[in-house]
Amino acid sequence: MAAATQLATAIENVKIELFVQAGEEDKLFGSVTSQMIAEGLKEKGFDLDKRSIDLPDPIRALGIYDVPVKLHPTVIAKIKVFVVRNKED
């Protein structure tokens, strides 16, 4: 549990930017899934299973989201996920 608490402290300082294609009214073409967030965490040096990311529904709009990550039954960290429009759009 101590290791999970240390990891939670480190992860809560992480901000992930996911660049996606979006249409009118900032609706995404597709959605952001826990797998995409896990890959973003891996790029930042945190290799976590996508099942530890508690995303009840895929993200379908641009914005900033606080996404819970379950590291231990009693330790849950929140990471900031920025879903932004792809620069080519």
Summary of the structure (lengths in Angstrom):
residues: 89
radius of gyration: 13.5
end to end distance: 43.7
largest distance: 45.6
contacts: 239
relative contact order: 0.30
helix: 29%
strand: 43%
